Amino acid sequence: MIERKIRIALAGIGNIASGVLQGIEYIKAYENKKDFLLHPTILGYEVKDIAIVAAFDVDASKIGKDIVEAIFAPINSTPKFVEIDNYGVSVFKGPVLDGLSDTLREVIQIAEGDPVDLVKKLKEAETEILICALPSGAELAVKAYAQAALDAEVAFVNCTPTLIASNPQWAQKFKKANLCLIGDDLQSLAGGTVLHKGFLEVLNEQGITIKDTYQLDVAGGLETLNTLDDDRKQYKRKVKERTIQDATQNNINIASGTSDYLEFLGNRRIGHFWILGEGFMGMPVKIDMRLETLDGPNGAATLIDVIRATKLAINRAHGGPMTSISSYGFKAPPISTNRYTANQRFNEYIEGVRPV
Ligand SMILES: NC(=O)c1ccc[n+]([C@@H]2O[C@H](COP(=O)([O-])OP(=O)(O)OC[C@H]3O[C@@H](n4cnc5c(N)ncnc54)[C@H](O)[C@@H]3O)[C@@H](O)[C@H]2O)c1
């Protein structure tokens, strides 16, 4: 009989981690709400099959706490959607490295003591998938977790914009070890990027020539505070702008990214979109739009699908970069496609009619 449990570890117990943990418990409490996911079940895998077995962070307000207490630490802004009993899974201190930007260091106190041995903890917990949800721009720390996944022989899902799945050297390492690698930069289910790309794709298909476009966000979560650090902001912007560029046919003016941190918005993200195009006989086509969502549930809705698809890949003994899963759930996958193709390939992979 196939093992139904999907044993995941989370690195970074921030808003995405809160969204995933609460998402699992929310579906357990309100079974009928699973239809809000794109894939209520994935080849028999239910949301309740996901089990969080290990957790890592560096924040003193989270280390040593049960993961359920840690996700509700005041510094996380994802609201409480459901009451949850403690899991009995403590948050361990991971390696700090460049995990915290200067702006995050102003509000996060690093826990005292040495970091744990990641590989040992991953193995002890019998982890199958390590989810990396560290702040953007934490290159060294993300790579340390990717290496730990390799050494502990577990699959690696990279929610951050650091290029791992799209980096040929890392892809090769995971391929050689026959371990699944998925990423990079999680794409929220109904987020700014997916909508922006969608509008541009439709306009392109209808023969409109896009001239200029931007999607600029303001938000109040920790990740937005992180991107007040200029290097990190530019890093994240580059990844987003490349994604948008892929959705257009011309060399156009593009700006896409977070423009400011407004603490009082909490977990809310407000995106402003502008598209200027030209149609038949020079007709101007303009779109000016505003989108408001919550980061935690929006990212978790994608990740919960990705986790279950990754378990299928593990059952199938697939390894290396999982291109269909990555194109479906991430902004910078190894193979970039339009949303329609990405969704189609993901479904074909689940059905077993696509190799990776
Ligand atoms: N909807 C979304 O939330 C969304 C969408 C797309 C991409 N992402 C990406 O997912 C990642 C996580 O987003 P988030 O909103 O959960 O971020 P967050 O800032 O809320 O949480 C990050 C967590 O990582 C911890 N951390 C920092 N350094 C660490 C280290 N060295 N080891 C372990 N933990 C460490 C922080 O203390 C914090 O708890 C970001 O890179 C973001 O760009 C999120």
The ligand as an SDF file (V2000), in Angstrom:
LIG
                    3D

 44 48  0  0  0  0  0  0  0  0999 V2000
    2.5760   34.8070   -1.1370 N   0  0  0  0  0  0  0  0  0  0  0  0
    3.7870   34.8010   -0.5840 C   0  0  0  0  0  0  0  0  0  0  0  0
    3.9250   34.9540    0.6070 O   0  0  0  0  0  0  0  0  0  0  0  0
    4.9890   34.5760   -1.4800 C   0  0  0  0  0  0  0  0  0  0  0  0
    4.7950   34.5660   -2.8510 C   0  0  0  0  0  0  0  0  0  0  0  0
    5.8820   34.4040   -3.6660 C   0  0  0  0  0  0  0  0  0  0  0  0
    7.1450   34.2080   -3.1330 C   0  0  0  0  0  0  0  0  0  0  0  0
    7.3320   34.1980   -1.7980 N   0  0  0  0  0  0  0  0  0  0  0  0
    8.6880   34.0080   -1.2760 C   0  0  0  0  0  0  0  0  0  0  0  0
    8.6790   33.0840   -0.1880 O   0  0  0  0  0  0  0  0  0  0  0  0
    9.7020   33.4330    0.7440 C   0  0  0  0  0  0  0  0  0  0  0  0
    9.0860   33.4640    2.1330 C   0  0  0  0  0  0  0  0  0  0  0  0
    8.0530   34.4440    2.1870 O   0  0  0  0  0  0  0  0  0  0  0  0
    7.3500   34.7990    3.5750 P   0  0  0  0  0  0  0  0  0  0  0  0
    6.3350   35.8190    3.2680 O   0  0  0  0  0  0  0  0  0  0  0  0
    6.9920   33.5840    4.3150 O   0  0  0  0  0  0  0  0  0  0  0  0
    8.5840   35.5170    4.3320 O   0  0  0  0  0  0  0  0  0  0  0  0
    8.6570   35.9650    5.8470 P   0  0  0  0  0  0  0  0  0  0  0  0
    9.6040   37.1160    5.8750 O   0  0  0  0  0  0  0  0  0  0  0  0
    7.3070   36.1120    6.4410 O   0  0  0  0  0  0  0  0  0  0  0  0
    9.3650   34.7070    6.5760 O   0  0  0  0  0  0  0  0  0  0  0  0
   10.7110   34.3780    6.4040 C   0  0  0  0  0  0  0  0  0  0  0  0
   11.1680   33.6100    7.6250 C   0  0  0  0  0  0  0  0  0  0  0  0
   12.4990   33.1620    7.4030 O   0  0  0  0  0  0  0  0  0  0  0  0
   13.2020   33.2790    8.6320 C   0  0  0  0  0  0  0  0  0  0  0  0
   14.6410   33.2210    8.3810 N   0  0  0  0  0  0  0  0  0  0  0  0
   15.5030   34.2120    8.0430 C   0  0  0  0  0  0  0  0  0  0  0  0
   16.7450   33.7030    7.8920 N   0  0  0  0  0  0  0  0  0  0  0  0
   16.6700   32.3760    8.1320 C   0  0  0  0  0  0  0  0  0  0  0  0
   17.6240   31.3250    8.1280 C   0  0  0  0  0  0  0  0  0  0  0  0
   18.9020   31.5550    7.8350 N   0  0  0  0  0  0  0  0  0  0  0  0
   17.2050   30.0780    8.4340 N   0  0  0  0  0  0  0  0  0  0  0  0
   15.8790   29.8390    8.7370 C   0  0  0  0  0  0  0  0  0  0  0  0
   14.9510   30.8020    8.7490 N   0  0  0  0  0  0  0  0  0  0  0  0
   15.3420   32.0610    8.4510 C   0  0  0  0  0  0  0  0  0  0  0  0
   12.6920   34.5890    9.2100 C   0  0  0  0  0  0  0  0  0  0  0  0
   12.9780   34.7210   10.5790 O   0  0  0  0  0  0  0  0  0  0  0  0
   11.1910   34.4570    8.9100 C   0  0  0  0  0  0  0  0  0  0  0  0
   10.5360   33.7630    9.9410 O   0  0  0  0  0  0  0  0  0  0  0  0
   10.2760   34.7760    0.2850 C   0  0  0  0  0  0  0  0  0  0  0  0
   11.5120   34.5620   -0.3620 O   0  0  0  0  0  0  0  0  0  0  0  0
    9.2490   35.3050   -0.6980 C   0  0  0  0  0  0  0  0  0  0  0  0
    9.8240   36.0800   -1.7270 O   0  0  0  0  0  0  0  0  0  0  0  0
    6.2720   34.3910   -0.9550 C   0  0  0  0  0  0  0  0  0  0  0  0
  1  2  1  0
  2  3  2  0
  2  4  1  0
  4  5  1  0
  4 44  2  0
  5  6  2  0
  6  7  1  0
  7  8  2  0
  8  9  1  0
  8 44  1  0
  9 10  1  0
  9 42  1  0
 10 11  1  0
 11 12  1  0
 11 40  1  0
 12 13  1  0
 13 14  1  0
 14 15  2  0
 14 16  1  0
 14 17  1  0
 17 18  1  0
 18 19  2  0
 18 20  1  0
 18 21  1  0
 21 22  1  0
 22 23  1  0
 23 24  1  0
 23 38  1  0
 24 25  1  0
 25 26  1  0
 25 36  1  0
 26 27  1  0
 26 35  1  0
 27 28  2  0
 28 29  1  0
 29 30  1  0
 29 35  2  0
 30 31  1  0
 30 32  2  0
 32 33  1  0
 33 34  2  0
 34 35  1  0
 36 37  1  0
 36 38  1  0
 38 39  1  0
 40 41  1  0
 40 42  1  0
 42 43  1  0
M  CHG  2   8   1  16  -1
M  END
$$$$
